[in-house]
Amino acid sequence: MHWAGLKTLKLALLSLFVAWICTVVAGPARADKRVALVIGNSAYQNVTRLDNPSNDARLMADTLKGLGFSLIGDGPQIDLDKTAFDGVLQKFGNAVLGADVALFYYAGHGVQVAGRNFLVPVTANPTKEADVYLQMVDTSVVLSQMDGAGTKLNIVVLDACRNNPFGGRGLRATGGGLAQMQAPEGTLISYATQPGNVAQDGDGGNSPYSKALATTIRKPGLGLFEAFNEVGLTVKQTTGGSQQPWVSSSPIAGRFYFANPPANAVVPEPPKPQADDKSRTDFDLAERLDRSEIWEAFLQNYPTGLFASVARVRLDELKKKQLALASPSQSIPQPPAPSPLGSISGAWSGTYYYPNGTQSVAFTFSFGSAGCSGRGEEPNTFGNKSAPKLFANLSCSAATLAPGQVVTIKKTYDGTGGVSHSVIYTGTVSADMRTIAGQWAINATRGNFTMSR
């Protein structure tokens, strides 16, 4: 009995040792609670079906499960109608209560209507604009399910910028691509391409964006912003520059990794040069302090590499924010002295109207005396709300004016408030050459405008 008991004790100790080794090999367990809802709509019943969203959703579901996320429905939600879409959103809202990280992923058709974004269930069949609000899912509903849940981080991923499938139905307020949304506190929103642009569905089994995303977030040691920056660079290279993913984010506290850093005890890494260690340390410090002068000092010490690229992007954002908060006299020069009526130079005051005609926005165009270049200013009605005004660079088709002449003005927002797209104004000069009136256009979206001096 004595020897049998000793043998049993040895086996128990050996089992404990093996279990300890397995724990070390597996790496540190994730203490955070991660919840994800993954949706892929391909089999549309009333518009062009898409080949890849269902594949993309399966790929992302498998990837997120492997990274410790609990999935609503224990897997991807495929080809949802409006009722099913609403149902899983409600389950998602309940599941993220008290979670650390909430992630919503959608692949499929998405449309922009009157500056708002809608995700398209497979049964949607709108014949007028009012149908959109009943048959589709407003992305603000998605954000509302996360807001107030107490999560530390919310991530919204929209691979939903394909061609507008309802373009030929006379939905006048429907635009191409998706509109940029303001990210609520603690939220990052990632678009498959820039606001207002169209993303590719992909020729293979997955879209370029979802394929890059699934590959990148598996890499250990990449922080949240580093991961999405790498996704953007990969998609841009893969598509030859025709598609550039876009990120909208509010300030996010702490650091988040999709995948844990590699366990040195299991896979020893070759010693890194001291300079690399110091650059990461200094980058982390600059990220915490987050001031323009700190980022400038970082770039002086580390002018090249991935950290330098991310630092330049953040420095540009801070400078644009400072410019927007400056007084108007600092942002835009005072308009030149009145010019002859036969020239476009000088200051013009105008109003443009949203496509549905329910909202108007006052603006100012100031053209220099040398010709068609100028600057525009308007209140911020749709960009990042940290900037009270939006500014734009102007160019025009003709510097001289004549009664009845048709003039084209291109307005390109300069990035203030996160807005950088272009708008084309086409108008007719009045008989006294003091007014130009016509329509503005962004892709298929149009509205009226008038400007006078």
TAHU-V54385 format. One record per pair of residues at least 24 apart in sequence whose ideal C-beta (glycine too) atoms are under 6 Angstrom apart, sorted by the first residue. I is the first residue (numbers start at 0). J is the second residue. Records with the same first field share a line. If there is no record, write none. Layout:
I = J / J
//
This chain:
23 = 264
24 = 265
26 = 259 / 262
29 = 67
31 = 99
32 = 98 / 99
33 = 67 / 68 / 100
34 = 69 / 94 / 95 / 98 / 101
35 = 63 / 68 / 70 / 102
36 = 71 / 91 / 103
37 = 75 / 104
38 = 76 / 105
39 = 75 / 77 / 106
40 = 78 / 107 / 121
42 = 78 / 121
43 = 121
44 = 121 / 122
45 = 124
46 = 164
47 = 164
49 = 200
51 = 200 / 201 / 205 / 206
52 = 106 / 107
53 = 77
54 = 204 / 205
55 = 106 / 205 / 206 / 209
56 = 106
58 = 205 / 213
59 = 104 / 213
62 = 213
66 = 257 / 258
78 = 121
79 = 120
80 = 120 / 121 / 122
81 = 120 / 134
84 = 120 / 136
88 = 144
91 = 144
92 = 144
95 = 148 / 150
96 = 148
97 = 149
98 = 150
99 = 151
100 = 152
101 = 145 / 150 / 153
102 = 154
103 = 141 / 155
104 = 156
105 = 157 / 159
106 = 158
107 = 159
108 = 161 / 164
109 = 159 / 177
110 = 163 / 173
111 = 174 / 177 / 178
112 = 172 / 173
113 = 172 / 355
114 = 178 / 381
116 = 177 / 178
128 = 170 / 172
142 = 183
146 = 183
152 = 185 / 255
153 = 185 / 186
154 = 187
155 = 188
156 = 189
157 = 190
158 = 191 / 206 / 208 / 209
160 = 191 / 192 / 197 / 198
161 = 200
162 = 197
171 = 354
172 = 354 / 355
174 = 444
175 = 442 / 443
179 = 247
181 = 383 / 384
182 = 247 / 248 / 249
184 = 249
185 = 251
186 = 249
187 = 248
188 = 247
189 = 227 / 246
190 = 245
191 = 244
192 = 242
193 = 243 / 245
195 = 420
198 = 242
199 = 242
207 = 234 / 237 / 238
208 = 234 / 244
216 = 257
217 = 258
219 = 258 / 259 / 260 / 261
220 = 260
222 = 254
223 = 255
228 = 309
278 = 306
282 = 306
291 = 317
319 = 414 / 415
320 = 385
323 = 386 / 415
331 = 374 / 376
334 = 365
335 = 368
340 = 432
341 = 399 / 400
342 = 399
343 = 395 / 398 / 400
344 = 368
345 = 452
347 = 450 / 452
349 = 449 / 450
351 = 439 / 448
352 = 446 / 447
353 = 446
354 = 444 / 446
364 = 393
370 = 398
371 = 395 / 398
375 = 410
379 = 416
382 = 416 / 417 / 418
383 = 416 / 417
386 = 415 / 416
389 = 415 / 416 / 418
390 = 415
400 = 428 / 432
402 = 430
404 = 428
406 = 435
424 = 448
//
